[in-house]
Amino acid sequence: MSASRAAAALALSGQKAKALEILDLAAKEIPAEKYNDPRSLSSIVSGYIIAGQEQKGLQLAEVLKKGIFEEYDYYQSLSKADQSYLRRQMRTKPMEYSLVVAAVTDAYTKIGQKEKGYAYLVKSIEPIDKKFNAFVKDLQQMGKEKAMKESEEVQKITPFYQYLFDVMEPFDSTYSKEKEDQITSAIIKATQ
């Protein structure tokens, strides 16, 4: 979205009032409640943070992330046939989630608050960890054979991690390997 890129450039050059004017107009014309497209709106999130309206940016990010999970959970509730038909839409949700998280972390990095970006990233991994831990708990309560069959369903959670690994890389280069080992270990332990 060129309006938000222009606003970010203005904010970085010290023209924050002008940047906010552009962002507010874009947010008014394309409200997240009606047009919940993280691919477009994540740049508005970043623009707000860079322009000094951190709370506006974070609130929009939360609206977007909530919408992503709601849509993904809806797809997960459908029959296998319907999920197969909607596979492409389902696959975009983890990527969209990482776009929103990256918009926030990148904005913080651009304004010299990298530690806030890292903290936001870690906080954004928590809902995925929660889904994963619930999945592992369910596996542990199944019989061994059923758990082995169901363990492949972890692939409905792991794409969220995969995309976030790219966002985490500049902050912690060992995180992805450690998390992959943790996931593998938890699945093996739950199916034994």
Order of alpha helices (4+ residues) and beta strands (2+ residues): alpha-alpha-alpha-alpha-alpha-alpha-alpha-alpha-alpha-alpha
